[in-house]
Amino acid sequence: MVDDFVLSPTLDAEINEATKLLLLASQVVALTGAGLSVESGIPPFRGPGGLWTKYGEPPMDGYQRFLADPAQAWRERLNPTATWAKGLHETLGQAKPNIGHDAMAALEKIGVLTATITQNVDDLHRQAGSQSLLEIHGNHAMLRCMECQQRYEPDEIEIDPKALPPLCTSCGGILKGDTVQFGEPIPPDVLRGCYSAVEGCDCMLVVGTSATVYPAAEFPLEVLRRGGCLIEVNPYESELTPVATVSLRGPGGAILERLLHHARARQPYEATG
Ligand code: APR
Protein backbone atom coordinates (compact mmCIF):
# COMPACT_ATOMS: atom_id res chain seq x y z
CA MET A 1 0.00 0.00 0.00
CA VAL A 2 2.69 2.49 0.93
CA ASP A 3 5.12 2.00 -1.97
CA ASP A 4 2.59 2.61 -4.76
CA PHE A 5 0.62 5.28 -2.89
CA VAL A 6 -0.28 8.40 -4.87
CA LEU A 7 -1.89 11.34 -3.06
CA SER A 8 -4.97 12.20 -5.13
CA PRO A 9 -6.35 15.77 -5.35
CA THR A 10 -9.52 14.46 -3.66
CA LEU A 11 -7.56 13.09 -0.70
CA ASP A 12 -5.50 16.27 -0.50
CA ALA A 13 -8.74 18.28 -0.33
CA GLU A 14 -9.91 16.00 2.53
CA ILE A 15 -6.57 16.56 4.30
CA ASN A 16 -7.05 20.29 3.87
CA GLU A 17 -10.50 20.03 5.47
CA ALA A 18 -9.04 17.97 8.33
CA THR A 19 -6.41 20.66 8.87
CA LYS A 20 -9.19 23.19 9.44
CA LEU A 21 -10.59 20.96 12.22
CA LEU A 22 -7.14 20.76 13.82
CA LEU A 23 -6.67 24.53 13.70
CA LEU A 24 -10.18 25.22 15.05
CA ALA A 25 -9.61 22.90 18.05
CA SER A 26 -8.32 24.24 21.35
CA GLN A 27 -6.38 21.08 22.29
CA VAL A 28 -5.31 18.51 19.69
CA VAL A 29 -3.96 15.23 21.07
CA ALA A 30 -2.57 12.50 18.82
CA LEU A 31 -2.85 8.75 19.43
CA THR A 32 -0.40 6.70 17.38
CA GLY A 33 0.07 3.00 16.80
CA ALA A 34 2.32 0.54 15.02
CA GLY A 35 1.13 1.66 11.59
CA LEU A 36 2.99 4.95 11.92
CA SER A 37 6.28 3.04 12.19
CA VAL A 38 5.63 0.73 9.22
CA GLU A 39 7.44 3.27 7.01
CA SER A 40 10.42 2.99 9.36
CA GLY A 41 10.61 -0.73 8.58
CA ILE A 42 8.85 -1.99 11.72
CA PRO A 43 5.98 -4.34 10.84
CA PRO A 44 2.61 -3.81 12.54
CA PHE A 45 1.10 -6.52 14.73
CA ARG A 46 -2.26 -6.98 13.04
CA GLY A 47 -3.67 -6.53 9.55
CA PRO A 48 -1.79 -6.89 6.24
CA GLY A 49 1.92 -7.65 6.83
CA GLY A 50 1.35 -7.81 10.58
CA LEU A 51 3.79 -9.82 12.74
CA TRP A 52 0.93 -11.69 14.32
CA THR A 53 -0.77 -12.16 10.98
CA LYS A 54 2.42 -13.98 9.93
CA TYR A 55 3.57 -15.75 13.09
CA GLY A 56 0.36 -15.95 15.12
CA GLU A 57 -0.17 -14.22 18.46
CA PRO A 58 2.72 -14.61 20.95
CA PRO A 59 2.09 -16.08 24.41
CA MET A 60 0.16 -13.50 26.45
CA ASP A 61 1.55 -14.68 29.80
CA GLY A 62 4.90 -12.85 29.65
CA TYR A 63 4.10 -10.60 32.60
CA GLN A 64 2.84 -13.50 34.75
CA ARG A 65 6.00 -15.44 33.95
CA PHE A 66 8.11 -12.41 34.84
CA LEU A 67 6.40 -12.11 38.23
CA ALA A 68 6.83 -15.84 38.86
CA ASP A 69 10.57 -15.88 38.07
CA PRO A 70 12.17 -12.49 37.25
CA ALA A 71 15.67 -13.99 36.96
CA GLN A 72 14.55 -16.54 34.34
CA ALA A 73 12.60 -13.84 32.47
CA TRP A 74 15.78 -11.76 32.38
CA ARG A 75 17.79 -14.71 31.07
CA GLU A 76 15.24 -15.07 28.24
CA ARG A 77 15.38 -11.30 27.63
CA LEU A 78 19.15 -11.43 27.28
CA ASN A 79 18.93 -14.48 24.95
CA PRO A 80 15.60 -14.28 23.04
CA THR A 81 14.74 -17.58 21.34
CA ALA A 82 11.62 -16.83 19.20
CA THR A 83 12.82 -15.90 15.70
CA TRP A 84 10.35 -13.07 15.28
CA ALA A 85 11.24 -11.67 18.73
CA LYS A 86 14.93 -11.62 17.80
CA GLY A 87 14.08 -10.04 14.42
CA LEU A 88 11.86 -7.37 16.00
CA HIS A 89 14.54 -6.53 18.59
CA GLU A 90 17.10 -5.95 15.81
CA THR A 91 14.59 -3.96 13.71
CA LEU A 92 13.71 -1.74 16.67
CA GLY A 93 17.40 -1.07 17.27
CA GLN A 94 18.02 0.01 13.66
CA ALA A 95 14.78 1.88 12.90
CA LYS A 96 14.82 5.64 12.30
CA PRO A 97 11.94 8.15 12.44
CA ASN A 98 10.07 8.56 9.13
CA ILE A 99 8.41 11.66 7.62
CA GLY A 100 5.31 10.93 9.71
CA HIS A 101 7.20 11.16 13.01
CA ASP A 102 8.98 14.29 11.77
CA ALA A 103 5.70 15.92 10.71
CA MET A 104 4.14 15.23 14.12
CA ALA A 105 7.13 16.76 15.94
CA ALA A 106 6.82 19.82 13.65
CA LEU A 107 3.03 20.05 14.24
CA GLU A 108 3.82 20.14 17.98
CA LYS A 109 6.53 22.76 17.47
CA ILE A 110 4.21 25.12 15.53
CA GLY A 111 1.55 24.78 18.22
CA VAL A 112 -1.02 22.64 16.36
CA LEU A 113 -0.42 19.43 18.35
CA THR A 114 -0.54 19.67 22.18
CA ALA A 115 0.52 16.11 23.07
CA THR A 116 1.13 12.69 21.54
CA ILE A 117 0.06 9.45 23.18
CA THR A 118 1.86 6.57 21.50
CA GLN A 119 1.27 2.84 21.86
CA ASN A 120 4.61 2.27 20.14
CA VAL A 121 7.67 1.28 22.16
CA ASP A 122 10.13 2.08 19.35
CA ASP A 123 11.35 5.49 20.68
CA LEU A 124 10.88 7.04 17.21
CA HIS A 125 8.66 9.96 18.32
CA ARG A 126 11.29 10.93 20.88
CA GLN A 127 14.06 10.65 18.30
CA ALA A 128 12.02 12.83 15.90
CA GLY A 129 11.81 15.55 18.55
CA SER A 130 8.30 15.23 20.00
CA GLN A 131 8.45 16.78 23.49
CA SER A 132 4.96 16.31 24.94
CA LEU A 133 5.00 12.53 24.59
CA LEU A 134 3.24 9.82 26.56
CA GLU A 135 4.52 6.30 25.85
CA ILE A 136 1.54 4.36 27.20
CA HIS A 137 3.09 0.96 26.43
CA GLY A 138 6.57 2.01 27.49
CA ASN A 139 9.83 2.29 25.58
CA HIS A 140 11.78 -0.80 24.48
CA ALA A 141 15.13 0.94 25.12
CA MET A 142 14.39 1.77 28.77
CA LEU A 143 14.25 -0.17 32.05
CA ARG A 144 11.71 0.57 34.80
CA CYS A 145 11.61 -0.19 38.51
CA MET A 146 8.51 -2.20 39.40
CA GLU A 147 8.32 -0.48 42.80
CA CYS A 148 9.08 3.22 42.34
CA GLN A 149 8.65 3.47 38.51
CA GLN A 150 12.14 5.00 38.18
CA ARG A 151 13.21 4.76 34.49
CA TYR A 152 16.73 3.95 33.45
CA GLU A 153 18.52 4.48 30.13
CA PRO A 154 20.34 1.26 29.04
CA ASP A 155 23.81 2.63 29.93
CA GLU A 156 22.71 3.72 33.41
CA ILE A 157 22.54 0.16 34.73
CA GLU A 158 25.20 -2.58 34.57
CA ILE A 159 23.36 -5.87 33.84
CA ASP A 160 25.32 -8.73 35.43
CA PRO A 161 24.05 -12.05 33.94
CA LYS A 162 25.19 -13.71 37.19
CA ALA A 163 23.14 -11.36 39.35
CA LEU A 164 19.66 -11.30 37.81
CA PRO A 165 17.24 -9.59 38.08
CA PRO A 166 18.96 -6.16 38.21
CA LEU A 167 17.75 -3.95 41.05
CA CYS A 168 16.76 -0.29 41.26
CA THR A 169 19.58 1.88 42.64
CA SER A 170 16.97 4.17 44.25
CA CYS A 171 14.73 1.73 46.13
CA GLY A 172 16.14 -1.77 45.53
CA GLY A 173 13.04 -2.83 43.57
CA ILE A 174 13.24 -5.29 40.68
CA LEU A 175 13.92 -3.76 37.25
CA LYS A 176 12.15 -4.94 34.11
CA GLY A 177 12.03 -3.76 30.50
CA ASP A 178 9.88 -0.61 30.28
CA THR A 179 7.71 -2.21 27.56
CA VAL A 180 4.30 -2.91 29.10
CA GLN A 181 3.42 -6.57 28.63
CA PHE A 182 -0.09 -7.97 28.23
CA GLY A 183 -1.69 -8.22 31.66
CA GLU A 184 0.75 -5.69 33.13
CA PRO A 185 -0.78 -2.49 34.57
CA ILE A 186 0.04 0.69 32.64
CA PRO A 187 2.56 2.62 34.81
CA PRO A 188 0.39 4.99 36.92
CA ASP A 189 2.41 8.13 36.11
CA VAL A 190 1.95 7.64 32.35
CA LEU A 191 -1.71 6.68 32.68
CA ARG A 192 -2.44 9.83 34.70
CA GLY A 193 -0.75 11.88 31.98
CA CYS A 194 -2.86 10.24 29.27
CA TYR A 195 -6.15 10.82 31.09
CA SER A 196 -5.21 14.43 31.70
CA ALA A 197 -4.33 14.98 28.01
CA VAL A 198 -7.55 13.31 26.85
CA GLU A 199 -9.63 15.28 29.34
CA GLY A 200 -8.71 18.58 27.72
CA CYS A 201 -8.76 17.26 24.16
CA ASP A 202 -11.42 18.45 21.69
CA CYS A 203 -9.85 16.96 18.57
CA MET A 204 -7.96 13.62 18.46
CA LEU A 205 -5.66 12.74 15.55
CA VAL A 206 -5.42 8.92 15.44
CA VAL A 207 -2.63 7.53 13.26
CA GLY A 208 -1.83 3.89 12.46
CA THR A 209 -3.73 1.99 15.08
CA SER A 210 -6.28 -0.81 14.86
CA ALA A 211 -7.81 0.69 18.03
CA THR A 212 -8.29 -2.74 19.56
CA VAL A 213 -6.19 -2.55 22.74
CA TYR A 214 -7.43 -0.81 25.90
CA PRO A 215 -7.16 1.61 27.62
CA ALA A 216 -5.68 3.46 24.58
CA ALA A 217 -8.59 2.44 22.32
CA GLU A 218 -10.98 4.16 24.74
CA PHE A 219 -9.37 7.61 24.36
CA PRO A 220 -10.83 8.49 20.90
CA LEU A 221 -14.28 7.31 22.03
CA GLU A 222 -14.02 9.48 25.15
CA VAL A 223 -13.21 12.54 22.99
CA LEU A 224 -16.20 11.80 20.73
CA ARG A 225 -18.49 11.29 23.75
CA ARG A 226 -17.61 14.80 24.87
CA GLY A 227 -18.47 16.25 21.45
CA GLY A 228 -14.90 16.43 20.16
CA CYS A 229 -13.80 15.44 16.68
CA LEU A 230 -11.78 12.43 15.53
CA ILE A 231 -9.45 12.42 12.54
CA GLU A 232 -8.22 8.96 11.55
CA VAL A 233 -5.14 8.32 9.38
CA ASN A 234 -4.94 4.72 8.19
CA PRO A 235 -4.53 3.04 4.78
CA TYR A 236 -7.19 0.54 5.84
CA GLU A 237 -10.48 0.69 7.74
CA SER A 238 -10.24 0.24 11.52
CA GLU A 239 -12.60 -0.05 14.49
CA LEU A 240 -12.70 3.76 14.52
CA THR A 241 -13.62 4.31 10.88
CA PRO A 242 -17.40 4.15 11.42
CA VAL A 243 -17.27 6.84 14.14
CA ALA A 244 -14.44 9.05 12.80
CA THR A 245 -15.29 12.65 11.86
CA VAL A 246 -12.78 12.36 9.02
CA SER A 247 -11.03 9.20 7.83
CA LEU A 248 -7.92 9.91 5.72
CA ARG A 249 -7.28 6.70 3.78
CA GLY A 250 -3.54 6.43 3.20
CA PRO A 251 -0.12 5.92 4.84
CA GLY A 252 0.77 8.02 7.87
CA GLY A 253 3.92 9.60 6.42
CA ALA A 254 2.45 11.14 3.26
CA ILE A 255 -0.76 12.27 4.98
CA LEU A 256 0.90 13.81 8.03
CA GLU A 257 3.33 15.66 5.78
CA ARG A 258 0.36 17.20 3.89
CA LEU A 259 -1.40 18.05 7.17
CA LEU A 260 1.75 19.94 8.20
CA HIS A 261 1.93 21.65 4.79
CA HIS A 262 -1.71 22.86 4.99
CA ALA A 263 -1.30 23.90 8.64
CA ARG A 264 1.76 25.99 7.82
CA ALA A 265 0.00 27.52 4.80
CA ARG A 266 -3.00 28.54 6.93
CA GLN A 267 -1.19 30.01 9.87
CA PRO A 268 2.29 31.39 9.23
CA TYR A 269 4.23 30.86 12.45
CA GLU A 270 7.20 32.69 13.90
CA ALA A 271 8.58 29.24 14.81
CA THR A 272 10.07 27.54 11.77
CA GLY A 273 8.94 24.12 13.06
N1 APR B 1 0.43 4.21 7.93
C1 APR B 1 -0.57 4.27 8.85
N2 APR B 1 -1.22 3.19 9.34
C2 APR B 1 -0.85 1.98 8.87
C3 APR B 1 0.18 1.81 7.92
C4 APR B 1 0.82 3.00 7.44
N3 APR B 1 1.80 2.94 6.52
N4 APR B 1 0.31 0.48 7.66
C5 APR B 1 -0.60 -0.16 8.44
N5 APR B 1 -1.31 0.73 9.16
C6 APR B 1 -2.39 0.49 10.13
C7 APR B 1 -3.10 -0.84 9.97
O1 APR B 1 -4.17 -0.72 9.03
C8 APR B 1 -3.62 -1.07 11.40
O2 APR B 1 -4.90 -0.48 11.56
O3 APR B 1 -1.80 0.46 11.41
C9 APR B 1 -2.62 -0.32 12.28
C10 APR B 1 -1.72 -1.24 13.07
O4 APR B 1 -2.54 -1.94 13.97
P1 APR B 1 -1.83 -2.93 15.05
O5 APR B 1 -0.81 -3.77 14.36
O6 APR B 1 -2.94 -3.58 15.80
O7 APR B 1 -1.01 -1.94 16.00
P2 APR B 1 -1.56 -1.11 17.21
O8 APR B 1 -2.93 -0.60 16.95
O9 APR B 1 -0.51 -0.11 17.54
O10 APR B 1 -1.62 -2.21 18.38
C11 APR B 1 -1.94 -1.73 19.69
O11 APR B 1 -1.43 -3.92 20.60
O12 APR B 1 0.07 -5.54 20.08
C12 APR B 1 -0.28 -4.65 21.06
O13 APR B 1 0.96 -3.44 22.63
C13 APR B 1 0.83 -3.69 21.26
O14 APR B 1 0.86 -1.28 21.17
C14 APR B 1 0.35 -2.44 20.54
C15 APR B 1 -1.15 -2.54 20.71
Residues whose N, C-alpha, C, O or C-beta is under 5 A from the ligand:
A	BS01	APR	V2 G33 A34 G35 L36 V38 E39 P44 F45 R46 G47 Q119 N120 H137 G208 T209 S210 A211 V213 V233 N234 P235 Y236 S238 G250 P251 G252
